[in-house]
Amino acid sequence: MNDIRRTILWVVFGFSMVLLWDKWQIHNGKQATFFPTSTAVSAKATPVSPTTSAGGVSSVPGAVPSAMPAAGTNAVAAVPSSASAAVPAAVPRETVTVETDVMRMSFDTDGGSLVHLELLKHTDFIHKSQTFVLLDDSATRVYLAQTGLIGAAGAVLPTHKTPMTVSGDRTLKDGVNELVIKFESADIGGVKLVKTYTLRRGSYDMGVRHEVFNNGTASVSPQLYLQLVRDGNKPEGESSFYSTFTGPAAYTEAKKYQKVEFSDIEKGKADFEKQATNGYVAMVQHYFATAWVLGDGITRDLFMRKVDTNLYSAGMITPLDSIAAGASKAIEARLYAGPQVEKQLETISPGLELVKDYGWLTILAKPLYWLLDKLHGFLGNWGWSIVALVLLLKIAFYWLNAKAYSSMAKMKAVNPRVMEMRERLKDNPQQMQQEMMKIYREEKVNPLGGCFPIMVQIPVFIALYWVLLSSVEIRNAPWILWITDLSAPDRFFILPVIMTLTTLLQTALNPAPPDPMQAKLMWFMPMAFSVMFFFFPSGLVLYWITNNVLSIAQQWIINTRMGVPPQFNLPKFK
């Protein structure tokens, strides 16, 4: 190789393109081409089974694991269907709408289930004039939060399909910080279930208290289940040029954060911890998440299963132990349904902030997000905060970049000698290689001198990429003038054009590779790479532009100081 350093950089770039292609394949429901893993559910909407709409029963899992089977048993506890949980028809079914300052929710009085939730502070991905709907129960979207009881040995107890009466306020009043709404079942098998939702001002986290009353003549040992039911479709409006995780996840102290693909549930290959005394079960999508949380020390079984065609459930089951006749028992749970705001999630449950998934670069991404958040607190604008963050990173890596650009400047200085030698010895490749290495030794030029400093920085900037891609705070955040949403592509393509021009300018400032084919690739690859930025969020493009401009300025200054006047090496495609 005539230019080892540049060759290595192109290998790195090519590898990145391979990874991007694999993400594209996975996003479209296909097997990864180069690094096959579990196949993701197609981003295209798959119709949900009609039986899963409101009034249907298919959202009830046929069977779930026992909460803690006794030693030597293989008992399986079944969640009863609505048919087995019948109650007098005197209880009319209705949908109850409840509104706080940040959420508008709909509860089904059958089971007191949460069947619709709008986030009033967030707009829809496609229809910007509408509020964002997270939970829903319709022909095209099923996403529900349900709870109920499981009886032993076929006993019929109140489930999430049992009709209930409702009481409590429907709207959070001015000057009041808390809203309480209660759902109460009739006696089913001598057992009554009362669910109490406590909603707080400014919070997406709600307390859910389950009280079980044994009004029968014998003791009972029910189990409480908490589950999230969701179809396997990607969120509407998500870009095809980058892929984020959509699916169930669990967290336990033992195994930490565990994501599970819908496709793995389909195949019966879901890998997660099945029993724990801490943690949560969640449904995750880009920017938003829901999670059931139980307190530490409460034994629970975790489950994830297929419910129906393109319909899945994830949840927990916990035993309530024996409840004597005439006695009652209560258990507290928490339901989070809202945006992935890291600071808020950290206060709710250990590890809940991990639903904002940075992947394997979490160790770098979290401090970058912390710094970005601090800058926003000072500047008050997420766009300028991105610019400031990249500036600070360039300052932090100044000496590494200086070393890289110094090496490139030396290469540019000796490039005329190398080109003359290549022309002179073009018929003798072996001697050409020897002469080239001799020139490098004489001029004290290391062809790899600029490679390592750049390689060190790559993980940092990839981590920053995921920070900007994952942060819901940037969603609908304006910068200047026409950029009104940093999470959306630039509708006028001004930023992508500027990014392309700065990339080409930076390429022109680099020394031209001696090899003609490498010289052509040096121009082709950045241009091809720039095309994707026309579809990337504006915040990501802004970060890349800032990095390009600062790199050009630094390279210009270093070249000038070393006595190597900056010059533009224009492409030659003859």
Secondary structure in CASP SS format (residue, H / E / C, confidence):
PFRMAT SS
TARGET T0000
AUTHOR 0000-0000-0000
METHOD secondary structure of the structure
MODEL  1
M C 1.00
N C 1.00
D C 1.00
I H 1.00
R H 1.00
R H 1.00
T H 1.00
I H 1.00
L H 1.00
W H 1.00
V H 1.00
V H 1.00
F H 1.00
G H 1.00
F H 1.00
S H 1.00
M H 1.00
V H 1.00
L H 1.00
L H 1.00
W H 1.00
D H 1.00
K H 1.00
W H 1.00
Q H 1.00
I H 1.00
H H 1.00
N C 1.00
G C 1.00
K C 1.00
Q C 1.00
A C 1.00
T C 1.00
F C 1.00
F C 1.00
P C 1.00
T C 1.00
S C 1.00
T C 1.00
A C 1.00
V C 1.00
S C 1.00
A C 1.00
K C 1.00
A C 1.00
T C 1.00
P C 1.00
V C 1.00
S C 1.00
P H 1.00
T H 1.00
T H 1.00
S C 1.00
A C 1.00
G C 1.00
G C 1.00
V C 1.00
S C 1.00
S C 1.00
V C 1.00
P C 1.00
G C 1.00
A C 1.00
V E 1.00
P E 1.00
S C 1.00
A C 1.00
M C 1.00
P C 1.00
A C 1.00
A C 1.00
G C 1.00
T C 1.00
N C 1.00
A C 1.00
V E 1.00
A E 1.00
A C 1.00
V C 1.00
P C 1.00
S C 1.00
S H 1.00
A H 1.00
S H 1.00
A H 1.00
A C 1.00
V C 1.00
P C 1.00
A C 1.00
A C 1.00
V C 1.00
P C 1.00
R C 1.00
E C 1.00
T E 1.00
V E 1.00
T E 1.00
V E 1.00
E E 1.00
T C 1.00
D C 1.00
V C 1.00
M E 1.00
R E 1.00
M E 1.00
S E 1.00
F E 1.00
D E 1.00
T C 1.00
D E 1.00
G C 1.00
G C 1.00
S E 1.00
L E 1.00
V E 1.00
H E 1.00
L E 1.00
E E 1.00
L E 1.00
L E 1.00
K E 1.00
H E 1.00
T E 1.00
D C 1.00
F C 1.00
I C 1.00
H C 1.00
K C 1.00
S C 1.00
Q C 1.00
T E 1.00
F E 1.00
V E 1.00
L E 1.00
L E 1.00
D E 1.00
D E 1.00
S C 1.00
A C 1.00
T C 1.00
R C 1.00
V E 1.00
Y E 1.00
L E 1.00
A E 1.00
Q E 1.00
T E 1.00
G E 1.00
L E 1.00
I E 1.00
G C 1.00
A C 1.00
A C 1.00
G C 1.00
A C 1.00
V C 1.00
L C 1.00
P C 1.00
T C 1.00
H C 1.00
K C 1.00
T C 1.00
P E 1.00
M E 1.00
T E 1.00
V E 1.00
S E 1.00
G E 1.00
D C 1.00
R C 1.00
T E 1.00
L C 1.00
K C 1.00
D C 1.00
G C 1.00
V C 1.00
N C 1.00
E E 1.00
L E 1.00
V E 1.00
I E 1.00
K E 1.00
F E 1.00
E E 1.00
S E 1.00
A C 1.00
D C 1.00
I E 1.00
G C 1.00
G C 1.00
V E 1.00
K E 1.00
L E 1.00
V E 1.00
K E 1.00
T E 1.00
Y E 1.00
T E 1.00
L E 1.00
R E 1.00
R C 1.00
G C 1.00
S C 1.00
Y C 1.00
D E 1.00
M E 1.00
G E 1.00
V E 1.00
R E 1.00
H E 1.00
E E 1.00
V E 1.00
F E 1.00
N E 1.00
N C 1.00
G C 1.00
T C 1.00
A C 1.00
S C 1.00
V E 1.00
S C 1.00
P C 1.00
Q E 1.00
L E 1.00
Y E 1.00
L E 1.00
Q E 1.00
L E 1.00
V E 1.00
R E 1.00
D E 1.00
G C 1.00
N C 1.00
K C 1.00
P C 1.00
E C 1.00
G C 1.00
E C 1.00
S C 1.00
S C 1.00
F C 1.00
Y C 1.00
S C 1.00
T C 1.00
F C 1.00
T C 1.00
G E 1.00
P E 1.00
A E 1.00
A E 1.00
Y E 1.00
T E 1.00
E C 1.00
A C 1.00
K C 1.00
K E 1.00
Y E 1.00
Q E 1.00
K E 1.00
V C 1.00
E C 1.00
F H 1.00
S H 1.00
D H 1.00
I H 1.00
E H 1.00
K C 1.00
G C 1.00
K C 1.00
A C 1.00
D C 1.00
F C 1.00
E C 1.00
K C 1.00
Q E 1.00
A E 1.00
T C 1.00
N C 1.00
G C 1.00
Y E 1.00
V E 1.00
A E 1.00
M E 1.00
V E 1.00
Q E 1.00
H C 1.00
Y C 1.00
F E 1.00
A E 1.00
T E 1.00
A E 1.00
W E 1.00
V E 1.00
L E 1.00
G C 1.00
D C 1.00
G C 1.00
I C 1.00
T C 1.00
R E 1.00
D E 1.00
L E 1.00
F E 1.00
M E 1.00
R E 1.00
K E 1.00
V E 1.00
D E 1.00
T C 1.00
N C 1.00
L E 1.00
Y E 1.00
S E 1.00
A E 1.00
G E 1.00
M E 1.00
I E 1.00
T E 1.00
P E 1.00
L C 1.00
D C 1.00
S C 1.00
I E 1.00
A C 1.00
A C 1.00
G C 1.00
A C 1.00
S E 1.00
K E 1.00
A E 1.00
I E 1.00
E E 1.00
A E 1.00
R E 1.00
L E 1.00
Y E 1.00
A E 1.00
G E 1.00
P E 1.00
Q C 1.00
V C 1.00
E H 1.00
K H 1.00
Q H 1.00
L H 1.00
E H 1.00
T H 1.00
I H 1.00
S C 1.00
P C 1.00
G C 1.00
L H 1.00
E H 1.00
L H 1.00
V H 1.00
K C 1.00
D C 1.00
Y C 1.00
G H 1.00
W H 1.00
L H 1.00
T H 1.00
I H 1.00
L H 1.00
A H 1.00
K H 1.00
P H 1.00
L H 1.00
Y H 1.00
W H 1.00
L H 1.00
L H 1.00
D H 1.00
K H 1.00
L H 1.00
H H 1.00
G H 1.00
F H 1.00
L H 1.00
G C 1.00
N C 1.00
W H 1.00
G H 1.00
W H 1.00
S H 1.00
I H 1.00
V H 1.00
A H 1.00
L H 1.00
V H 1.00
L H 1.00
L H 1.00
L H 1.00
K H 1.00
I H 1.00
A H 1.00
F C 1.00
Y H 1.00
W H 1.00
L H 1.00
N H 1.00
A H 1.00
K H 1.00
A H 1.00
Y H 1.00
S H 1.00
S H 1.00
M H 1.00
A H 1.00
K H 1.00
M H 1.00
K H 1.00
A H 1.00
V H 1.00
N H 1.00
P H 1.00
R H 1.00
V H 1.00
M H 1.00
E H 1.00
M H 1.00
R H 1.00
E H 1.00
R H 1.00
L C 1.00
K C 1.00
D C 1.00
N C 1.00
P H 1.00
Q H 1.00
Q H 1.00
M H 1.00
Q H 1.00
Q H 1.00
E H 1.00
M H 1.00
M H 1.00
K H 1.00
I H 1.00
Y H 1.00
R H 1.00
E H 1.00
E C 1.00
K C 1.00
V C 1.00
N C 1.00
P C 1.00
L C 1.00
G C 1.00
G C 1.00
C H 1.00
F H 1.00
P H 1.00
I H 1.00
M H 1.00
V H 1.00
Q H 1.00
I H 1.00
P H 1.00
V H 1.00
F H 1.00
I H 1.00
A H 1.00
L H 1.00
Y H 1.00
W H 1.00
V H 1.00
L H 1.00
L H 1.00
S H 1.00
S C 1.00
V H 1.00
E H 1.00
I H 1.00
R C 1.00
N C 1.00
A C 1.00
P C 1.00
W C 1.00
I C 1.00
L C 1.00
W C 1.00
I C 1.00
T C 1.00
D C 1.00
L C 1.00
S C 1.00
A C 1.00
P C 1.00
D C 1.00
R C 1.00
F C 1.00
F C 1.00
I H 1.00
L H 1.00
P H 1.00
V H 1.00
I H 1.00
M H 1.00
T H 1.00
L H 1.00
T H 1.00
T H 1.00
L H 1.00
L H 1.00
Q H 1.00
T H 1.00
A H 1.00
L H 1.00
N C 1.00
P C 1.00
A C 1.00
P C 1.00
P C 1.00
D C 1.00
P H 1.00
M H 1.00
Q H 1.00
A H 1.00
K H 1.00
L H 1.00
M H 1.00
W H 1.00
F H 1.00
M H 1.00
P H 1.00
M H 1.00
A H 1.00
F H 1.00
S H 1.00
V H 1.00
M H 1.00
F C 1.00
F C 1.00
F C 1.00
F C 1.00
P C 1.00
S H 1.00
G H 1.00
L H 1.00
V H 1.00
L H 1.00
Y H 1.00
W H 1.00
I H 1.00
T H 1.00
N H 1.00
N H 1.00
V H 1.00
L H 1.00
S H 1.00
I H 1.00
A H 1.00
Q H 1.00
Q H 1.00
W H 1.00
I H 1.00
I H 1.00
N H 1.00
T H 1.00
R H 1.00
M C 1.00
G C 1.00
V C 1.00
P C 1.00
P C 1.00
Q C 1.00
F C 1.00
N C 1.00
L C 1.00
P C 1.00
K C 1.00
F C 1.00
K C 1.00
END
